[in-house]
């Protein structure tokens, strides 16, 4: 909160930078299609391609991506939303540049080849990486980096869908997993700036073409409840199948996995071309109720199978967009049945397609608030929130309580051995920098000093003595321990490691670190204090921090 104004300005800056990168990413993927097929093929309109290209594109793309990932070093291959969560959990939000570059070109190639993945996952990675790298270049504390990563994620979602509020809630709910004023304001500003840039570049249009949708009769509430139940069941099956594929194929050579996915998807695209690419046009058609139930059924089955393979076989791309597609087709299918059974007036299949989109997104990502905000912004109709809340809550309960499953992002991370756990205390400590509780009243002294030097040292009234043996401190003691030793002993030489008194062994922590990092370092070294160092032309010690000081921070101040 003390740095809220600075964070707000940084939110504007990274919103501008992240928005620019997302625009470049969208132009890159769309331009690749136009370059290959000419103006007669609209970007993402894979259904109009001849069957030979629908078969060849995913096969070639899967093989190329597999070979590229195989030759890259292991640490550079990590991409997507899962990579962002992992870096936030284990690396304090420090996202590397190399992974972002691989995500830009590999993710763009996958989308341009019609693989059934979303552009939202790569966009979140790119937006978060740009924001993190900006913070790293400015040498900001790690607690500030967490906020900037959230800003980048919000900017990415906002630029992809032209839905700034949904971007904000997604960033807070899924990426940062916290709601605080210090996070809200910069994240909102980043989303606003990114949305403005997207509208200037692509026009004031949301990702989908949405007609007026509303609940026309309360007699349809049972159908809304049924949709929530089915969306939860379908999402649970989708997560379980993806987990099974990822677990079974993890020992396979990396280059074979995307290649196999490409072959299967190419064959599927011969029968159901709607599964290719992001599928925004198919989702829009489902909202208008213009798709027959056969197309909806085959699109639902085909997209589910294709996305399961892509997510489980390490194809770079996101599961957010596909979950929206699957939800819309599932809802449209149920809505078609409701329209056939109920007399007029009824809400129509497009209404159920929109509810299905929100329900499956929420259940798959465990992000109910983000799904509801997307529902509101996509329709511009607050009346749809009531049935939307019902379907979203039911679908989430089926997945989390009925089948005890986590979000697909956390599930796939767990297969890689990465556990992202939410601890309220840990999150509180991650929001505060070491400088919040650091004590700068200290003196760095050699372990042996003369009585005369000791008396001069104490005249400065330091609180702590950092005892060094060589270049760096090895123990911490209170200055009063030295004063008492001088009174009790008339020796001309004082050995600070030998005189009676309480001394603490030390860990070390950087000034940019959070209180959570400081506590982790102390736990690792099994000590109760740490010296805080700062890098510049040469490293220098900036202060000391104790376990007791950290405990008093979260016990009394919060």
CORUR-V782365 format. One record per residue. N is the residue number from 0. RES is the residue in one small letter. PHI is phi in whole degrees, 0 to 359 (NA if undefined). BURIAL is + if it has 24 or more other C-alpha atoms within 12 Angstrom, else -. Layout:
N_RES_PHI_BURIAL / N_RES_PHI_BURIAL
//
This chain:
0_x_NA_- / 1_x_296_- / 2_x_251_- / 3_x_299_- / 4_x_297_- / 5_x_296_- / 6_x_296_+ / 7_x_296_+ / 8_x_295_- / 9_x_294_+ / 10_x_299_+ / 11_x_298_+ / 12_x_296_+ / 13_x_287_+ / 14_x_297_+ / 15_x_294_+ / 16_x_291_+ / 17_x_295_+ / 18_x_300_+ / 19_x_297_+ / 20_x_294_+ / 21_x_295_+ / 22_x_298_+ / 23_x_298_+ / 24_x_295_+ / 25_x_295_+ / 26_x_296_+ / 27_x_298_+ / 28_x_290_+ / 29_x_291_+ / 30_x_294_+ / 31_x_297_+ / 32_x_293_+ / 33_x_295_- / 34_x_293_- / 35_x_283_- / 36_x_243_- / 37_x_82_- / 38_x_291_- / 39_x_288_- / 40_x_246_- / 41_x_288_- / 42_x_306_+ / 43_x_73_+ / 44_x_266_+ / 45_x_285_+ / 46_x_298_+ / 47_x_276_- / 48_x_285_+ / 49_x_296_- / 50_x_299_- / 51_x_298_- / 52_x_287_+ / 53_x_298_+ / 54_x_280_+ / 55_x_285_+ / 56_x_302_+ / 57_x_297_+ / 58_x_296_+ / 59_x_295_+ / 60_x_299_+ / 61_x_296_+ / 62_x_294_+ / 63_x_298_+ / 64_x_298_+ / 65_x_300_+ / 66_x_294_- / 67_x_299_+ / 68_x_294_+ / 69_x_295_+ / 70_x_276_- / 71_x_283_- / 72_x_301_- / 73_x_302_- / 74_x_288_- / 75_x_269_- / 76_x_283_+ / 77_x_296_+ / 78_x_214_+ / 79_x_87_+ / 80_x_296_+ / 81_x_301_+ / 82_x_297_+ / 83_x_298_+ / 84_x_296_+ / 85_x_296_+ / 86_x_292_+ / 87_x_291_+ / 88_x_285_+ / 89_x_245_- / 90_x_228_+ / 91_x_56_+ / 92_x_84_+ / 93_x_277_+ / 94_x_264_+ / 95_x_280_+ / 96_x_291_+ / 97_x_299_+ / 98_x_297_+ / 99_x_294_+ / 100_x_294_+ / 101_x_297_+ / 102_x_299_+ / 103_x_299_+ / 104_x_280_+ / 105_x_290_+ / 106_x_297_+ / 107_x_294_+ / 108_x_294_+ / 109_x_300_+ / 110_x_294_+ / 111_x_293_+ / 112_x_272_+ / 113_x_80_+ / 114_x_296_+ / 115_x_280_+ / 116_x_237_+ / 117_x_263_+ / 118_x_273_+ / 119_x_288_+ / 120_x_299_+ / 121_x_302_+ / 122_x_296_+ / 123_x_297_+ / 124_x_300_+ / 125_x_294_+ / 126_x_297_+ / 127_x_294_+ / 128_x_295_+ / 129_x_300_+ / 130_x_294_+ / 131_x_296_+ / 132_x_296_+ / 133_x_297_+ / 134_x_297_+ / 135_x_295_+ / 136_x_294_- / 137_x_272_- / 138_x_56_- / 139_x_282_+ / 140_x_299_+ / 141_x_294_+ / 142_x_293_+ / 143_x_287_+ / 144_x_299_+ / 145_x_300_+ / 146_x_295_+ / 147_x_294_+ / 148_x_298_+ / 149_x_298_+ / 150_x_300_+ / 151_x_294_+ / 152_x_295_+ / 153_x_297_+ / 154_x_298_+ / 155_x_293_+ / 156_x_296_+ / 157_x_299_+ / 158_x_288_+ / 159_x_287_+ / 160_x_252_+ / 161_x_61_+ / 162_x_230_+ / 163_x_296_+ / 164_x_292_+ / 165_x_298_+ / 166_x_297_+ / 167_x_297_+ / 168_x_295_+ / 169_x_299_+ / 170_x_299_+ / 171_x_286_+ / 172_x_277_+ / 173_x_259_+ / 174_x_273_+ / 175_x_275_+ / 176_x_56_+ / 177_x_202_+ / 178_x_234_+ / 179_x_222_- / 180_x_299_- / 181_x_297_+ / 182_x_269_+ / 183_x_305_+ / 184_x_296_+ / 185_x_296_+ / 186_x_294_+ / 187_x_299_+ / 188_x_298_+ / 189_x_297_+ / 190_x_294_+ / 191_x_296_+ / 192_x_298_+ / 193_x_297_+ / 194_x_295_+ / 195_x_300_+ / 196_x_297_+ / 197_x_296_+ / 198_x_291_+ / 199_x_294_- / 200_x_277_- / 201_x_241_- / 202_x_93_- / 203_x_274_- / 204_x_232_- / 205_x_284_+ / 206_x_298_+ / 207_x_243_+ / 208_x_268_+ / 209_x_245_+ / 210_x_281_+ / 211_x_291_- / 212_x_232_+ / 213_x_201_+ / 214_x_278_+ / 215_x_269_- / 216_x_211_- / 217_x_291_- / 218_x_296_- / 219_x_273_+ / 220_x_303_- / 221_x_302_- / 222_x_292_+ / 223_x_296_+ / 224_x_297_+ / 225_x_300_+ / 226_x_299_+ / 227_x_300_+ / 228_x_296_+ / 229_x_294_+ / 230_x_296_+ / 231_x_295_+ / 232_x_296_+ / 233_x_294_+ / 234_x_297_+ / 235_x_298_+ / 236_x_295_+ / 237_x_297_+ / 238_x_295_+ / 239_x_296_+ / 240_x_294_+ / 241_x_298_+ / 242_x_299_+ / 243_x_295_- / 244_x_297_+ / 245_x_297_+ / 246_x_291_+ / 247_x_291_- / 248_x_264_+ / 249_x_301_+ / 250_x_287_- / 251_x_293_- / 252_x_303_- / 253_x_299_+ / 254_x_293_+ / 255_x_281_+ / 256_x_293_+ / 257_x_297_+ / 258_x_295_+ / 259_x_296_+ / 260_x_301_+ / 261_x_298_+ / 262_x_295_+ / 263_x_297_+ / 264_x_293_+ / 265_x_300_+ / 266_x_293_+ / 267_x_298_+ / 268_x_294_+ / 269_x_295_+ / 270_x_266_- / 271_x_232_+ / 272_x_295_+ / 273_x_297_+ / 274_x_285_+ / 275_x_285_+ / 276_x_69_+ / 277_x_285_+ / 278_x_73_+ / 279_x_299_+ / 280_x_293_+ / 281_x_293_+ / 282_x_298_+ / 283_x_299_+ / 284_x_296_+ / 285_x_293_+ / 286_x_292_+ / 287_x_274_+ / 288_x_67_+ / 289_x_263_+ / 290_x_257_+ / 291_x_292_- / 292_x_296_+ / 293_x_294_- / 294_x_296_+ / 295_x_300_+ / 296_x_294_+ / 297_x_294_+ / 298_x_294_+ / 299_x_298_+ / 300_x_294_+ / 301_x_294_+ / 302_x_293_+ / 303_x_298_+ / 304_x_296_+ / 305_x_295_+ / 306_x_291_+ / 307_x_301_+ / 308_x_293_+ / 309_x_297_+ / 310_x_291_+ / 311_x_280_+ / 312_x_254_+ / 313_x_67_+ / 314_x_281_+ / 315_x_294_+ / 316_x_166_+ / 317_x_255_+ / 318_x_262_+ / 319_x_291_+ / 320_x_302_+ / 321_x_300_+ / 322_x_295_+ / 323_x_293_+ / 324_x_299_+ / 325_x_299_+ / 326_x_296_+ / 327_x_294_+ / 328_x_289_+ / 329_x_296_+ / 330_x_296_+ / 331_x_297_+ / 332_x_294_+ / 333_x_294_+ / 334_x_297_+ / 335_x_296_+ / 336_x_292_+ / 337_x_297_+ / 338_x_297_+ / 339_x_284_- / 340_x_267_- / 341_x_269_- / 342_x_285_- / 343_x_293_- / 344_x_274_- / 345_x_222_+ / 346_x_284_+ / 347_x_89_+ / 348_x_292_+ / 349_x_298_+ / 350_x_299_+ / 351_x_289_+ / 352_x_297_+ / 353_x_293_+ / 354_x_296_+ / 355_x_297_+ / 356_x_302_+ / 357_x_292_+ / 358_x_295_+ / 359_x_287_+ / 360_x_300_+ / 361_x_298_+ / 362_x_292_+ / 363_x_287_+ / 364_x_261_+ / 365_x_52_+ / 366_x_224_+ / 367_x_295_+ / 368_x_293_+ / 369_x_297_+ / 370_x_295_+ / 371_x_292_+ / 372_x_293_+ / 373_x_296_+ / 374_x_300_+ / 375_x_294_+ / 376_x_286_+ / 377_x_290_+ / 378_x_265_+ / 379_x_65_- / 380_x_231_+ / 381_x_295_- / 382_x_292_- / 383_x_280_+ / 384_x_293_+ / 385_x_302_- / 386_x_295_+ / 387_x_297_+ / 388_x_299_+ / 389_x_295_+ / 390_x_292_+ / 391_x_296_+ / 392_x_295_+ / 393_x_297_+ / 394_x_298_+ / 395_x_296_+ / 396_x_295_+ / 397_x_299_+ / 398_x_288_+ / 399_x_281_+ / 400_x_260_- / 401_x_289_- / 402_x_250_- / 403_x_53_- / 404_x_252_+ / 405_x_266_+ / 406_x_296_+ / 407_x_297_+ / 408_x_294_+ / 409_x_293_+ / 410_x_295_+ / 411_x_291_+ / 412_x_296_+ / 413_x_297_- / 414_x_297_+ / 415_x_278_- / 416_x_87_- / 417_x_252_- / 418_x_251_- / 419_x_258_+ / 420_x_253_- / 421_x_259_- / 422_x_241_- / 423_x_305_- / 424_x_294_- / 425_x_297_+ / 426_x_295_+ / 427_x_298_+ / 428_x_290_+ / 429_x_289_+ / 430_x_277_+ / 431_x_243_+ / 432_x_277_+ / 433_x_303_+ / 434_x_301_+ / 435_x_298_+ / 436_x_240_+ / 437_x_297_+ / 438_x_256_+ / 439_x_262_+ / 440_x_271_- / 441_x_214_+ / 442_x_226_+ / 443_x_268_+ / 444_x_229_+ / 445_x_288_+ / 446_x_293_+ / 447_x_243_+ / 448_x_209_+ / 449_x_286_- / 450_x_299_- / 451_x_298_- / 452_x_295_- / 453_x_295_+ / 454_x_294_+ / 455_x_296_- / 456_x_300_+ / 457_x_289_+ / 458_x_296_- / 459_x_283_- / 460_x_53_- / 461_x_287_+ / 462_x_271_+ / 463_x_234_+ / 464_x_243_+ / 465_x_265_+ / 466_x_270_+ / 467_x_245_+ / 468_x_230_- / 469_x_108_- / 470_x_270_- / 471_x_236_+ / 472_x_294_+ / 473_x_236_+ / 474_x_206_+ / 475_x_234_+ / 476_x_217_+ / 477_x_283_+ / 478_x_298_+ / 479_x_294_+ / 480_x_294_+ / 481_x_291_+ / 482_x_300_+ / 483_x_294_- / 484_x_295_+ / 485_x_293_+ / 486_x_287_- / 487_x_276_- / 488_x_225_- / 489_x_265_- / 490_x_299_- / 491_x_280_- / 492_x_237_- / 493_x_245_+ / 494_x_255_+ / 495_x_294_+ / 496_x_269_+ / 497_x_245_- / 498_x_293_+ / 499_x_298_- / 500_x_151_- / 501_x_268_- / 502_x_235_+ / 503_x_248_+ / 504_x_291_+ / 505_x_239_+ / 506_x_258_+ / 507_x_228_+ / 508_x_210_+ / 509_x_282_+ / 510_x_299_+ / 511_x_281_+ / 512_x_288_+ / 513_x_266_+ / 514_x_296_+ / 515_x_297_+ / 516_x_296_+ / 517_x_300_+ / 518_x_293_+ / 519_x_298_+ / 520_x_297_+ / 521_x_295_+ / 522_x_297_- / 523_x_296_- / 524_x_272_- / 525_x_57_- / 526_x_230_+ / 527_x_240_+ / 528_x_206_+ / 529_x_211_+ / 530_x_265_+ / 531_x_256_+ / 532_x_247_+ / 533_x_227_+ / 534_x_269_- / 535_x_202_- / 536_x_299_- / 537_x_213_- / 538_x_290_- / 539_x_221_- / 540_x_270_+ / 541_x_259_+ / 542_x_172_+ / 543_x_228_+ / 544_x_220_+ / 545_x_244_+ / 546_x_299_+ / 547_x_298_- / 548_x_293_+ / 549_x_293_+ / 550_x_297_+ / 551_x_292_- / 552_x_297_+ / 553_x_272_+ / 554_x_275_- / 555_x_257_- / 556_x_274_- / 557_x_228_-
//
